[in-house]
Each structure stands twice: as structure tokens, then as C-alpha cells.
Amino acid sequence: MTMKDPFIFTKCSEIETLISEVKLWAKDNPKLGAHLATYIDVMILGMLEECVEYLIKERAKRSGDVEVSNYISKHIENRFRNPNFGLICRILGQFSDTYREEFERTFKKDSPEVVAMDGLLQNKTNVAHYGLATLKLSVNDVELYFKGVVNILGKLEELLI
């Protein structure tokens, strides 16, 4: 993981540690692994939400205008929920078409990173609305999804700060 910003690095490291621990705990119990994978899924989405908000707020601070920065910070806190590719592209486009275009050039809609991010959200939604019968995630699945999210955060970090 090559995150430059200490906040982003720390958040990603926390998830890496959690995944490593859960792999040990669930090694001999696939059902426990499925439940914990769902927990990790939600944690990754929360981390992604928090990190994207952070990056946008940091970018807003670079404007040097406290009022504009405050407005953007409050706006993003209220509007950025359940992160997915389309939402991130829209927000980047609100800053700059160049940001959005660069992000879309890097990650196509069917890229592993986008599939991972959108898959995390779909899994969370399925469990929330359809129950535990939809538990199909493994710890290895969420680990792969996490790697995709890390790549997305790396690109956002490059674009915004």
C-alpha cells in the first residue's frame, strides 16, 4: 500500500489488520468467516466514505477561502453516502471535468476496482434488505475488494491532494 497521506494510510492499515485477524479467526469456520466478511464489507465502505470525504475537504482547503471550504465540507458530509463509482465521478466532475475524466480513464466501469467498490455496496444492501440468507462473501472476497478500493483511494489521493 503506497498511500502518502497519513490519514488515508492509517485508515487502510486498520482494515488490513482487521482482514488479517479475521482470516485467522475464521480459518476453520466458514460460517463465522461469512459473517465477519460482511462486517468487514461494511467497515471498508465506511472507511471509503470517510477517506473520500477527507480528500475532498483537503482539496477544498487548498482554495484558501475558509467560507468555501466550510461549505464544501458540510455539503460533502451530507451528500456522500453509499459510495459507488457513479457518485465519485459526479463529485469529481463538480470540482473539475479534468478530475472526472482522469478518474474515468483510469477506472472503466467494468474494471476490477469499480466492480469491487460497487460489489461491496451491493453486498451491504443485500444483507440489510434481504437478510442473512444472502451471505455469500468470504474473507478472501472482501480482501480482493479491499485491494480495489485501495487503488481507487490512491488515484483520488493523486488527483485531489
Rosetta silent file (secondary structure, phi, psi, omega in degrees, C-alpha in Angstrom):
SEQUENCE: MTMKDPFIFTKCSEIETLISEVKLWAKDNPKLGAHLATYIDVMILGMLEECVEYLIKERAKRSGDVEVSNYISKHIENRFRNPNFGLICRILGQFSDTYREEFERTFKKDSPEVVAMDGLLQNKTNVAHYGLATLKLSVNDVELYFKGVVNILGKLEELLI
SCORE:     score description
SCORE:     0.000 S_00000001
   1 L     0.000  129.735 -174.405    0.000    0.000    0.000 S_00000001
   2 L  -121.262   44.702  178.379    1.507    3.311   -1.072 S_00000001
   3 L   -74.545  135.545 -179.396   -0.738    5.946    0.419 S_00000001
   4 L   -86.907  -40.320 -175.866    1.038    9.248    1.004 S_00000001
   5 L   -75.533  129.693 -177.939   -1.421   10.910    3.318 S_00000001
   6 H   -59.903  -36.163  179.872   -1.116    9.680    6.933 S_00000001
   7 H   -63.525  -49.229 -178.835   -4.893    9.738    7.496 S_00000001
   8 H   -64.677  -43.647  179.018   -5.583    7.566    4.441 S_00000001
   9 H   -58.367  -45.448 -178.947   -2.646    5.272    5.235 S_00000001
  10 H   -63.765  -45.334 -179.803   -3.877    4.738    8.800 S_00000001
  11 H   -61.406  -43.987  178.877   -7.452    4.002    7.746 S_00000001
  12 H   -66.406  -39.124  178.929   -6.297    1.475    5.149 S_00000001
  13 H   -63.102  -37.940  178.256   -3.875   -0.129    7.612 S_00000001
  14 H   -61.154  -42.044  178.921   -6.690   -0.629   10.116 S_00000001
  15 H   -68.785  -40.921  177.230   -8.695   -2.565    7.528 S_00000001
  16 H   -57.513  -44.410  179.173   -5.635   -4.615    6.516 S_00000001
  17 H   -62.971  -44.585  179.413   -5.114   -5.582   10.144 S_00000001
  18 H   -59.554  -45.170 -179.990   -8.776   -6.492   10.557 S_00000001
  19 H   -61.768  -43.433  178.686   -8.688   -8.714    7.471 S_00000001
  20 H   -61.235  -43.692  179.334   -5.545  -10.486    8.721 S_00000001
  21 H   -64.669  -44.777 -177.869   -7.104  -11.119   12.124 S_00000001
  22 H   -65.289  -35.148  176.969  -10.378  -12.369   10.680 S_00000001
  23 H   -58.941  -38.852  178.153   -8.557  -14.774    8.361 S_00000001
  24 H   -70.700  -46.216 -177.164   -7.055  -16.406   11.458 S_00000001
  25 H   -62.918  -36.469 -172.256  -10.284  -16.424   13.463 S_00000001
  26 L  -100.908    8.546 -174.897  -12.380  -17.897   10.658 S_00000001
  27 L   -52.656  -42.722 -176.266   -9.832  -20.340    9.259 S_00000001
  28 L  -106.386   11.209 -177.065  -11.769  -23.402   10.451 S_00000001
  29 L  -140.114   89.488 -176.384  -15.248  -21.913   10.481 S_00000001
  30 H   -60.885  -33.148  179.761  -16.618  -20.773    7.086 S_00000001
  31 H   -66.852  -43.845  175.297  -19.909  -19.597    8.589 S_00000001
  32 H   -61.055  -41.117  178.256  -18.070  -17.337   11.019 S_00000001
  33 H   -59.443  -40.915  179.329  -15.950  -16.177    8.087 S_00000001
  34 H   -64.869  -42.312  177.980  -19.058  -15.231    6.102 S_00000001
  35 H   -64.975  -45.227 -179.971  -20.459  -13.206    8.992 S_00000001
  36 H   -69.079  -32.343  176.442  -17.148  -11.468    9.624 S_00000001
  37 H   -63.407  -37.751  177.495  -16.669  -10.840    5.897 S_00000001
  38 H   -65.554  -40.552  176.003  -19.989   -8.990    5.917 S_00000001
  39 H   -60.851  -45.422  179.385  -18.784   -6.924    8.868 S_00000001
  40 H   -63.138  -39.700  177.143  -15.546   -6.128    7.006 S_00000001
  41 H   -52.388  -50.645 -179.709  -17.594   -5.201    3.927 S_00000001
  42 H   -64.480  -39.764  179.322  -19.412   -2.540    5.943 S_00000001
  43 H   -64.263  -40.626  178.881  -16.165   -1.366    7.539 S_00000001
  44 H   -63.933  -44.455  179.027  -14.498   -0.957    4.129 S_00000001
  45 H   -62.232  -41.358  177.084  -17.431    1.079    2.825 S_00000001
  46 H   -62.995  -41.531  177.921  -17.345    3.279    5.923 S_00000001
  47 H   -64.182  -42.559  178.605  -13.602    3.762    5.515 S_00000001
  48 H   -61.565  -46.083  178.420  -14.040    4.612    1.833 S_00000001
  49 H   -58.153  -48.563 -178.777  -16.741    7.147    2.659 S_00000001
  50 H   -63.384  -42.267 -177.741  -14.617    8.725    5.365 S_00000001
  51 H   -70.539  -40.102  178.396  -11.471    8.850    3.211 S_00000001
  52 H   -65.398  -43.514  176.352  -13.196   10.334    0.164 S_00000001
  53 H   -58.310  -44.796  179.724  -14.814   12.994    2.354 S_00000001
  54 H   -59.178  -48.076 -178.510  -11.421   13.712    3.889 S_00000001
  55 H   -62.081  -40.549  179.191   -9.728   14.037    0.487 S_00000001
  56 H   -66.856  -41.237  177.860  -12.418   16.388   -0.795 S_00000001
  57 H   -63.710  -40.899  177.845  -12.190   18.523    2.346 S_00000001
  58 H   -63.030  -40.781  177.636   -8.411   18.684    1.994 S_00000001
  59 H   -64.135  -40.736  179.630   -8.784   19.759   -1.624 S_00000001
  60 H   -63.026  -36.981  179.149  -11.314   22.432   -0.591 S_00000001
  61 H   -61.971  -30.213 -179.321   -8.852   23.812    1.981 S_00000001
  62 L   -65.599  -15.830  179.067   -6.354   24.424   -0.829 S_00000001
  63 L   -68.095  -23.300 -179.196   -8.682   27.104   -2.202 S_00000001
  64 L    78.812    1.251 -179.384   -7.617   29.346    0.675 S_00000001
  65 L  -107.152  107.799 -174.640  -11.216   30.506    1.119 S_00000001
  66 H   -60.712  -42.394 -178.400  -12.475   29.454    4.551 S_00000001
  67 H   -64.683  -43.339  178.720  -16.149   30.029    3.722 S_00000001
  68 H   -65.216  -42.836  178.503  -15.964   27.995    0.505 S_00000001
  69 H   -60.846  -44.265  178.163  -14.037   25.265    2.296 S_00000001
  70 H   -61.971  -43.577  179.911  -16.634   25.158    5.096 S_00000001
  71 H   -61.004  -48.552 -178.812  -19.472   24.986    2.584 S_00000001
  72 H   -62.350  -41.225  179.471  -17.862   22.134    0.650 S_00000001
  73 H   -60.508  -47.121 -179.342  -17.089   20.260    3.875 S_00000001
  74 H   -68.456  -39.017  179.914  -20.674   20.470    5.103 S_00000001
  75 H   -62.325  -47.044 -177.049  -22.068   19.699    1.658 S_00000001
  76 H   -68.470  -35.275  177.969  -19.969   16.558    1.222 S_00000001
  77 H   -61.560  -34.782 -178.092  -20.783   15.311    4.738 S_00000001
  78 H   -86.695  -23.942 -171.067  -24.484   15.455    3.890 S_00000001
  79 H  -106.865  -19.112 -173.835  -24.355   14.199    0.296 S_00000001
  80 L   -99.313   91.183  177.635  -21.700   11.494    0.150 S_00000001
  81 L  -130.441  151.657  179.879  -23.291    8.265    1.365 S_00000001
  82 L    50.554   66.661 -174.289  -23.094    4.734   -0.010 S_00000001
  83 L   -61.441  135.118  172.197  -20.085    5.400   -2.242 S_00000001
  84 L  -145.045  174.717 -174.877  -20.069    3.975   -5.733 S_00000001
  85 H   -59.021  -48.030 -178.243  -18.319    4.727   -8.998 S_00000001
  86 H   -60.344  -42.608 -179.805  -21.038    6.973  -10.389 S_00000001
  87 H   -65.062  -43.438  178.844  -21.262    9.085   -7.245 S_00000001
  88 H   -63.463  -41.783  178.315  -17.499    9.578   -7.078 S_00000001
  89 H   -62.042  -42.588  178.970  -17.424   10.550  -10.763 S_00000001
  90 H   -62.132  -43.853 -179.411  -20.226   13.087  -10.239 S_00000001
  91 H   -65.579  -43.933  177.499  -18.477   14.660   -7.257 S_00000001
  92 H   -60.299  -40.168  178.940  -15.151   14.840   -9.101 S_00000001
  93 H   -65.390  -27.831  176.379  -16.946   16.438  -12.038 S_00000001
  94 H   -69.846  -27.446  173.671  -18.378   19.086   -9.736 S_00000001
  95 H   -80.142  -50.370 -173.080  -14.805   20.077   -8.947 S_00000001
  96 L  -165.253  132.791  173.806  -13.394   19.672  -12.418 S_00000001
  97 H   -61.141  -31.087  179.305  -14.225   17.791  -15.617 S_00000001
  98 H   -62.970  -43.499  177.497  -10.498   17.062  -15.797 S_00000001
  99 H   -59.922  -49.936 -177.814  -10.621   15.201  -12.446 S_00000001
 100 H   -60.806  -46.711 -178.269  -13.659   13.187  -13.540 S_00000001
 101 H   -62.730  -41.212  178.454  -12.211   12.367  -16.953 S_00000001
 102 H   -64.512  -42.109  178.462   -8.877   11.259  -15.477 S_00000001
 103 H   -63.279  -44.357 -179.756  -10.670    9.060  -12.931 S_00000001
 104 H   -69.347  -29.333  175.092  -12.870    7.532  -15.655 S_00000001
 105 H   -69.764  -37.173 -178.150   -9.816    6.916  -17.877 S_00000001
 106 H   -73.358  -41.438 -176.178   -8.080    5.130  -15.018 S_00000001
 107 L  -123.178  107.492  173.866  -11.084    3.041  -13.952 S_00000001
 108 L   -76.194  160.456 -177.552  -13.545    1.794  -16.552 S_00000001
 109 L   -58.317  -26.619 -179.126  -16.994    0.739  -15.347 S_00000001
 110 L  -104.136   13.059  179.216  -16.026   -2.919  -15.645 S_00000001
 111 L   -69.273  154.440  179.828  -12.554   -2.585  -14.097 S_00000001
 112 H   -55.705  -35.312 -178.610  -11.781   -4.819  -11.098 S_00000001
 113 H   -66.648  -44.448 -179.582  -11.632   -1.732   -8.847 S_00000001
 114 H   -69.521  -42.121  176.927  -15.087   -0.481   -9.823 S_00000001
 115 H   -59.292  -40.203  178.869  -16.558   -3.985   -9.651 S_00000001
 116 H   -63.535  -51.257 -177.389  -15.039   -4.300   -6.162 S_00000001
 117 H   -62.290  -47.403 -178.856  -16.391   -0.985   -4.876 S_00000001
 118 H   -68.978  -31.221  176.281  -19.842   -1.496   -6.337 S_00000001
 119 H   -65.914  -39.702  176.780  -19.826   -5.128   -5.150 S_00000001
 120 H   -59.125  -46.090 -179.775  -19.172   -4.039   -1.577 S_00000001
 121 H   -64.980  -42.194  179.450  -22.162   -1.710   -1.714 S_00000001
 122 H   -63.587  -41.394  178.338  -24.387   -4.363   -3.296 S_00000001
 123 H   -63.010  -43.150  178.876  -23.413   -6.917   -0.641 S_00000001
 124 H   -61.686  -45.126 -179.650  -24.156   -4.453    2.156 S_00000001
 125 H   -63.244  -42.922  179.716  -27.520   -3.617    0.609 S_00000001
 126 H   -60.279  -45.525 -179.772  -28.404   -7.282    0.127 S_00000001
 127 H   -66.100  -41.981 -178.572  -27.716   -8.151    3.747 S_00000001
 128 H   -64.834  -37.672 -172.824  -29.538   -5.044    5.013 S_00000001
 129 H  -104.532  -19.887 -176.699  -32.649   -5.606    2.906 S_00000001
 130 H  -121.369   -3.916  172.355  -32.755   -9.339    2.257 S_00000001
 131 L    88.933 -175.192 -173.746  -31.157  -10.784    5.372 S_00000001
 132 H   -69.424  -15.606  178.312  -28.534  -13.306    6.237 S_00000001
 133 H   -62.772  -17.763 -179.158  -29.649  -15.723    3.526 S_00000001
 134 H   -91.514    6.840  179.995  -27.648  -13.544    1.152 S_00000001
 135 L   -67.116  101.687  179.563  -24.356  -14.151    2.990 S_00000001
 136 L  -127.376    0.755 -179.247  -22.129  -15.282    0.171 S_00000001
 137 L   -79.650  146.177  169.692  -18.966  -13.324    0.910 S_00000001
 138 L  -114.073  168.189  176.618  -15.786  -14.905    2.090 S_00000001
 139 H   -63.269  -36.840  177.132  -12.898  -13.173    3.791 S_00000001
 140 H   -63.287  -37.313  177.142  -10.885  -13.696    0.607 S_00000001
 141 H   -60.422  -50.203 -177.183  -13.625  -11.911   -1.376 S_00000001
 142 H   -68.788  -28.426  176.074  -13.540   -8.829    0.825 S_00000001
 143 H   -64.612  -42.572  176.630   -9.754   -8.852    0.789 S_00000001
 144 H   -65.059  -42.653  177.585   -9.830   -8.644   -3.018 S_00000001
 145 H   -60.326  -41.970 -179.630  -12.495   -5.942   -2.874 S_00000001
 146 H   -60.531  -42.128  178.875  -10.380   -4.017   -0.398 S_00000001
 147 H   -59.652  -37.901  176.232   -7.393   -4.070   -2.767 S_00000001
 148 H   -65.245  -41.374  178.726   -9.600   -2.492   -5.428 S_00000001
 149 H   -64.406  -39.175  177.924  -10.755    0.199   -3.013 S_00000001
 150 H   -60.994  -41.680  177.592   -7.139    0.956   -2.082 S_00000001
 151 H   -62.739  -40.349  177.839   -6.344    1.521   -5.770 S_00000001
 152 H   -63.527  -45.612  178.871   -9.308    3.884   -6.051 S_00000001
 153 H   -62.942  -37.679  177.676   -8.197    5.817   -2.972 S_00000001
 154 H   -60.254  -42.739  179.218   -4.678    6.040   -4.367 S_00000001
 155 H   -68.213  -41.175  178.116   -5.978    7.646   -7.550 S_00000001
 156 H   -63.885  -39.354  177.053   -8.235   10.034   -5.610 S_00000001
 157 H   -61.730  -43.507  178.767   -5.306   10.996   -3.407 S_00000001
 158 H   -62.150  -41.176 -178.006   -3.233   11.701   -6.531 S_00000001
 159 H   -73.038  -39.359 -166.993   -5.992   13.837   -8.058 S_00000001
 160 H   -99.695  -26.955 -179.487   -7.091   15.800   -5.005 S_00000001
 161 L  -132.498    0.000    0.000   -4.067   16.430   -2.774 S_00000001
